[in-house]
Amino acid sequence: MNNSHKPVFHIVGEQGWINDPNGVVKFQGKYHAFYQYFPFACNWGPMHWGHVVSEDLLNWEYLPIALTPGDEFDRDGCFSGSSLVVDDTLYIVYTGFIFNADSEKIRQIQCLASSTDGVHFVKHGAIVTDKDLPEQYKPCDFRDPQLVKKGDDYLLFVAAKKKSSGGSIVLFKSKDLKNWTFINDVLTHNSDGEMIECVGYYEDLGLIIYSEQNFPKDNPHCLNIHSTEYELGLLNEEGQFIATNKKTLMDYGFDFYAPQIMNGEHYLFAWMDMWDRNNPSDKFGFAGMLTVPRKVTVEDGYMIQTPVIYGKLDKELNIKDNYEDHLYVGTLILEVKDLQSLSIDLRKGDGEVTRFYLDKNEFYFDRSKSGEQITGVEEDELSLKGMRKMPYRKKEKDIIYIVLDKYSVEIFVNGISMSNVIYPKETSDTFTINVSGSEKKLTIYK
């Protein structure tokens, strides 16, 4: 792989395919991010755990692959999972995948590994198997565990699938990380999708997140074939999550799935891609990347995502209704009081343009002319036009972050996010802003 083709500050594999972020954690003073990884081709294959480390969340160093499949309990893949630091030891719980041509005989079991230096990992084998799963769940769809410490107990949240309905989240409890007891089905409602994946429960935020496969299109903003939602609330004594809000979409862009939030500092990473889409980056030797890290808070009943800012301060100015400049890689922050109208063109040049604009009470993103075409299986009108939309939650002063890397644009309006992959030419670096409001401040980092 030619490193000159890699994104500047987004995580990709050294070569080959990546998808879900795994085990994001701060350990021994450094940030660690793992990810589902197939190093031998630009397509999904037997999953490994790739591993990078950083001191600032923007400059990442590759470490050796943390987990490689091949043992009896993870023969055909080391699927997604999470990390937890206990007494100077980094523990990983992940799903071991055992393939069978008969899909009903596939087994997905939860496994444990650990490290004392954050580089070399020792596998300890299976800790929760199909024998621990109640009869009403399918052992062929039982994956992506999240490990949580609560008091003297360890909790394990695992995505599962009921035989009689769709996706679920099941909860197990342990005192020693080895012996586990089934507690309950976490959700008090059935999943709207066929299967839940990549669950995360964060008690200090009062938040649960999960991804759903083949989500029905009853939400006008939920257009991806697979989507990710959050609910606010807390786990009760019986191990069920009592929600205080309706399920809400976490991101409104084309490319966002399987997010994970770091314990303590609450930085979120997600896979910035989507199943069943082409990858123009294949020719560069990589496929898939992770989003920029975002700080997560909960305010006024909403999840708020604020991106880590890439770049050095370049300009800070009050702008008029129209402004034009150049930015290839970096961050724009636009603050507008009493916003009336907005249209932003990004990565313009040689017939290419990526558009973001406000129309009534919704923002629209248009990548139909963003460079190399990206196509998927979605057949709704907006998808066929290369567009996505998200609601406008108006404030007296709106704050818009736009994070640009070589192949991506991530937009945040008052903490609501829209993540998208694009593949324009390097020479397409002009941006224009057309905005009306009483005060308009623009800050540029590059």
C-alpha positions in Angstrom: 0.0 0.0 0.0 1.2 3.5 -0.9 1.0 5.6 2.3 0.5 8.8 0.2 -3.0 7.6 -0.6 -4.1 7.1 3.0 -6.3 9.6 4.7 -4.3 12.1 6.7 -5.8 11.5 10.2 -8.5 8.9 9.9 -7.8 5.3 10.9 -7.4 2.7 8.1 -5.7 -0.6 8.1 -2.0 -0.9 7.1 -3.5 -2.7 4.1 -6.7 -4.5 3.2 -10.2 -4.3 4.7 -11.4 -2.8 8.0 -14.9 -2.4 9.5 -16.1 -2.1 13.2 -14.1 -0.3 15.8 -13.3 -2.6 18.7 -12.1 -2.1 22.3 -11.4 1.6 22.2 -9.7 2.4 25.5 -7.1 4.5 27.2 -4.4 2.3 28.7 -1.1 3.2 30.3 -1.5 6.8 29.2 -2.2 6.2 25.5 -5.4 5.8 23.4 -5.8 2.4 21.8 -8.2 1.6 19.0 -8.8 -1.8 17.6 -10.8 -2.7 14.5 -12.1 -5.6 12.5 -9.4 -6.3 10.0 -8.7 -8.6 7.0 -5.1 -7.7 6.0 -4.9 -9.9 2.9 -7.5 -8.3 0.6 -9.8 -5.3 0.2 -12.9 -7.3 1.1 -14.3 -8.9 4.2 -12.6 -12.1 5.2 -11.7 -14.0 8.4 -11.6 -11.2 10.9 -8.5 -10.2 12.9 -8.2 -7.4 15.4 -6.0 -4.6 13.9 -4.5 -2.2 16.5 -3.3 1.4 16.5 -2.2 3.7 19.3 -2.1 7.5 19.8 -1.3 10.2 22.3 -3.7 12.8 20.7 -6.4 10.9 18.9 -5.3 12.2 15.5 -1.8 10.7 14.9 -1.9 7.0 15.0 0.9 4.4 15.1 0.3 0.8 13.9 1.0 -2.0 16.4 1.1 -5.7 15.7 -2.3 -7.4 15.1 -3.8 -8.0 18.5 -6.0 -11.1 17.7 -5.6 -13.6 14.9 -8.2 -16.4 14.4 -7.3 -20.0 14.4 -7.9 -21.5 17.8 -10.7 -24.0 18.5 -12.9 -21.2 19.9 -12.2 -18.6 17.2 -11.3 -20.8 14.3 -12.9 -18.7 11.5 -12.8 -15.2 13.0 -12.2 -12.9 15.9 -15.4 -10.8 15.7 -16.1 -7.5 17.5 -15.9 -6.9 21.2 -14.7 -4.4 23.8 -12.0 -3.7 26.3 -11.8 -3.0 30.0 -8.8 -2.0 32.2 -8.7 -3.8 35.6 -5.7 -3.6 37.9 -3.2 -2.6 35.2 -4.4 -5.4 32.9 -6.2 -4.7 29.6 -8.9 -7.3 29.1 -10.6 -7.9 25.8 -13.9 -9.8 25.3 -14.7 -10.7 21.7 -16.8 -13.1 19.7 -15.1 -16.3 18.4 -16.7 -17.3 15.1 -17.0 -21.0 14.1 -18.3 -21.4 10.5 -20.6 -24.2 9.3 -22.1 -24.6 5.8 -25.4 -25.1 7.6 -26.0 -21.6 8.9 -28.1 -22.9 11.8 -25.0 -24.7 13.0 -22.7 -21.7 13.0 -21.5 -20.9 16.5 -20.7 -17.4 17.8 -19.2 -17.6 21.3 -17.8 -15.0 23.7 -14.0 -15.2 24.4 -11.5 -13.5 26.7 -8.0 -12.2 26.1 -5.7 -10.0 28.1 -2.5 -7.9 27.9 -0.2 -6.3 30.5 1.7 -4.1 28.0 -1.0 -3.2 25.6 0.8 -4.8 22.7 1.0 -8.5 23.2 -2.3 -10.4 24.0 -2.9 -13.8 25.5 -6.1 -15.7 24.7 -7.9 -17.4 27.6 -10.6 -19.2 25.5 -14.4 -19.2 25.6 -16.2 -17.8 28.6 -19.9 -17.7 27.3 -21.0 -20.3 24.8 -24.3 -21.5 23.3 -24.7 -23.7 26.4 -25.1 -20.5 28.4 -27.6 -19.0 26.1 -31.3 -19.6 26.9 -33.2 -21.8 24.5 -35.3 -19.0 22.9 -32.2 -17.4 21.3 -30.2 -18.5 18.2 -26.6 -19.5 19.0 -25.7 -18.7 15.3 -26.4 -15.0 15.9 -24.8 -14.1 19.3 -22.0 -11.6 19.1 -20.3 -8.3 19.8 -20.0 -8.3 23.6 -19.5 -5.2 25.7 -17.8 -5.7 29.1 -18.7 -3.4 32.0 -17.6 -3.2 35.6 -20.4 -2.3 38.1 -19.5 -2.5 41.8 -18.1 -6.0 42.5 -19.8 -7.4 39.4 -18.8 -7.7 35.7 -21.6 -7.2 33.2 -21.6 -8.6 29.7 -24.0 -7.2 27.1 -24.2 -9.3 24.0 -26.2 -8.8 20.8 -28.5 -11.8 20.1 -31.4 -12.9 18.0 -34.6 -14.5 19.2 -36.0 -17.5 17.4 -39.5 -16.0 17.4 -38.6 -12.4 16.4 -35.7 -10.1 15.6 -32.6 -8.7 17.4 -32.2 -8.6 21.1 -29.6 -7.7 23.7 -28.9 -10.2 26.5 -27.1 -9.6 29.8 -24.8 -11.9 31.7 -23.2 -11.3 35.1 -19.9 -12.6 36.7 -17.7 -12.1 39.7 -14.5 -13.4 38.1 -14.7 -13.0 34.3 -14.9 -16.8 33.9 -18.2 -18.0 35.3 -21.2 -16.2 33.9 -25.0 -16.2 34.7 -27.7 -15.1 32.3 -29.7 -12.2 33.8 -32.3 -10.9 31.3 -33.2 -9.6 27.9 -32.1 -6.0 28.2 -34.6 -4.3 25.9 -38.3 -4.1 26.8 -39.2 -3.9 23.1 -38.4 -5.9 20.0 -35.8 -4.7 17.6 -37.1 -3.1 14.4 -34.3 -4.8 12.5 -33.5 -8.4 11.8 -30.5 -8.5 14.1 -28.9 -6.2 16.6 -25.1 -5.7 16.6 -22.4 -3.7 18.4 -24.3 -2.8 21.6 -22.9 -0.3 24.1 -24.3 0.6 27.6 -22.8 3.7 29.3 -24.4 4.2 32.7 -22.6 7.5 33.4 -24.1 9.0 30.3 -27.5 7.3 30.8 -27.2 5.9 27.3 -27.5 2.7 25.3 -26.5 2.4 21.6 -26.8 -0.4 19.1 -26.8 -1.1 15.4 -29.7 -2.8 13.6 -29.4 -4.9 10.4 -32.1 -4.5 7.7 -33.9 -1.7 9.5 -37.4 -1.0 8.1 -37.8 2.3 6.2 -40.5 3.8 8.4 -38.3 6.7 9.4 -37.8 9.3 6.6 -34.3 9.9 7.7 -33.3 6.2 8.1 -32.3 5.3 4.6 -29.2 3.1 5.0 -29.8 -0.6 4.8 -28.3 -0.9 8.3 -28.6 1.9 10.9 -27.5 2.8 14.4 -29.7 4.2 17.2 -29.5 5.4 20.8 -31.9 5.5 23.7 -31.5 7.4 26.9 -32.2 5.7 30.2 -30.7 3.3 32.8 -30.6 -0.4 33.6 -32.9 -1.4 36.4 -32.2 -4.0 39.1 -33.7 -6.8 36.9 -31.2 -6.0 34.1 -33.6 -4.3 31.8 -33.0 -0.9 30.2 -35.8 1.6 31.0 -35.8 4.2 28.3 -36.7 7.8 28.8 -36.9 8.8 25.1 -37.8 7.3 21.8 -35.1 5.5 19.8 -33.1 8.1 17.9 -30.9 7.8 14.8 -27.2 8.4 15.8 -26.0 9.7 12.4 -27.8 10.8 9.3 -25.1 10.3 6.7 -24.3 7.5 4.2 -21.4 6.0 6.1 -21.8 5.3 9.8 -22.1 1.9 11.6 -21.1 -0.1 14.6 -20.0 2.9 16.9 -18.2 2.4 20.2 -17.7 4.9 23.0 -14.6 4.9 25.1 -15.2 4.6 28.8 -14.2 7.5 31.0 -13.4 10.2 28.3 -16.4 9.2 26.1 -14.8 9.5 22.7 -16.8 7.8 20.0 -15.5 5.9 17.0 -17.6 4.3 14.2 -17.0 2.5 11.0 -17.3 5.2 8.2 -18.6 2.9 5.5 -21.6 0.7 4.9 -22.3 -2.8 3.9 -23.1 -3.6 0.3 -21.4 -0.5 -1.2 -18.4 -0.3 -3.6 -15.1 1.0 -2.3 -13.2 3.3 -4.7 -10.2 3.1 -2.3 -9.6 -0.5 -3.3 -7.2 0.6 -5.9 -5.1 2.2 -3.2 -4.9 -1.0 -1.2 -7.4 -0.3 1.6 -11.1 -0.4 2.2 -12.9 1.2 5.1 -12.0 3.7 7.7 -13.1 4.9 11.1 -14.7 8.3 11.8 -12.8 11.1 13.5 -13.1 10.6 17.3 -16.1 12.6 18.7 -16.6 13.6 22.3 -20.1 12.4 23.4 -22.3 14.3 25.9 -26.0 14.2 26.6 -27.8 17.5 26.7 -31.5 18.4 26.8 -32.5 14.8 26.0 -30.1 14.4 23.0 -26.8 12.8 22.3 -24.3 15.5 21.3 -21.2 14.6 19.3 -18.3 17.1 19.0 -15.4 16.2 16.8 -11.8 16.3 17.8 -10.4 19.2 15.7 -7.7 18.4 13.2 -5.3 21.1 12.0 -3.7 24.3 13.3 -5.6 27.5 13.6 -5.4 29.3 10.2 -8.1 32.0 10.2 -10.7 33.3 12.6 -13.0 36.0 11.1 -16.5 37.4 10.8 -17.8 36.7 7.3 -20.4 38.4 5.2 -23.2 36.5 3.4 -20.8 35.0 0.9 -17.3 33.6 1.5 -14.9 31.6 -0.7 -11.6 29.9 0.3 -9.6 26.7 -0.1 -9.5 23.7 2.2 -8.4 20.2 1.3 -7.8 18.6 4.7 -8.8 20.3 8.0 -11.8 21.6 10.0 -14.3 24.5 9.5 -16.3 25.9 12.4 -19.2 28.1 11.4 -21.2 29.9 14.2 -24.3 31.7 13.1 -26.8 33.6 15.2 -30.4 33.7 14.0 -29.7 31.5 11.0 -32.1 32.1 8.1 -30.5 30.3 5.1 -27.3 28.2 4.5 -25.6 26.6 1.5 -22.1 25.3 1.6 -20.2 23.8 -1.3 -17.1 21.7 -0.4 -14.2 20.2 -2.4 -15.1 22.1 -5.5 -13.1 21.9 -8.7 -13.1 20.5 -12.2 -16.8 19.9 -12.2 -16.8 18.3 -8.8 -18.7 19.6 -5.7 -20.1 18.2 -2.5 -23.1 20.2 -1.2 -24.6 20.8 2.2 -27.6 23.1 2.5 -30.7 24.0 4.6 -34.2 23.6 3.1 -37.0 24.6 5.5 -36.4 22.4 8.6 -34.0 19.9 7.2 -30.4 19.8 6.1 -29.5 18.0 2.9 -26.1 16.5 1.9 -25.5 15.8 -1.8 -22.5 13.7 -3.0 -23.8 13.1 -6.5 -21.0 15.2 -8.0 -18.3 14.4 -5.4 -16.0 12.5 -7.7 -15.9 8.7 -8.1 -19.4 7.3 -7.7 -20.3 5.3 -4.7 -23.3 3.0 -5.1 -25.2 0.7 -2.8 -28.3 -1.5 -2.6 -30.6 1.3 -1.3 -33.3 2.1 -3.9 -35.2 5.0 -2.3 -35.3 8.3 -4.2 -32.8 10.2 -2.2 -30.2 7.4 -2.2 -30.5 7.1 -6.0 -29.8 10.9 -6.2 -26.7 10.5 -3.9 -28.4 12.4 -1.1 -29.1 12.2 2.6 -31.0 14.6 5.0 -31.2 15.3 8.7 -33.5 17.3 10.9 -32.6 20.9 12.0 -32.8 21.4 15.7 -32.6 25.2 15.7 -30.8 27.2 18.4 -30.3 30.9 18.9 -26.7 30.4 17.8 -26.1 27.4 15.6 -22.6 25.8 15.6 -21.6 23.8 12.6 -18.4 21.7 12.4 -17.2 20.3 9.1 -14.3 17.9 9.2 -12.6 17.2 5.9 -10.0 14.5 5.1 -8.9 13.2 1.7 -11.9 10.9 1.3 -14.5 12.0 3.8 -16.6 14.9 5.1 -18.2 14.8 8.6 -20.7 17.5 9.4 -22.1 18.3 12.9 -24.9 20.8 13.4 -25.6 21.5 17.1 -24.1 18.1 18.0 -26.1 16.1 15.4 -23.8 14.3 13.0 -23.8 13.3 9.3 -20.8 11.1 8.2 -20.0 10.5 4.5 -17.2 9.1 2.3 -16.3 11.0 -0.9 -13.6 10.5 -3.6 -12.9 13.8 -5.3 -9.6 14.8 -7.0 -6.9 16.3 -4.8 -7.2 19.5 -6.9 -10.8 19.9 -5.8 -10.2 22.1 -2.7 -12.3 25.2 -3.0 -15.2 25.8 -0.7 -17.9 28.5 -0.7 -20.3 29.5 2.1 -23.6 31.4 1.4 -25.3 32.2 4.7 -27.7 34.7 6.2 -28.0 35.5 9.9 -27.3 38.3 12.3 -23.8 37.2 13.2 -21.5 34.8 11.2 -18.1 33.7 12.6 -15.9 31.3 10.6 -12.8 29.5 12.1 -10.5 27.5 9.8 -8.0 24.9 10.9 -5.6 23.3 8.4 
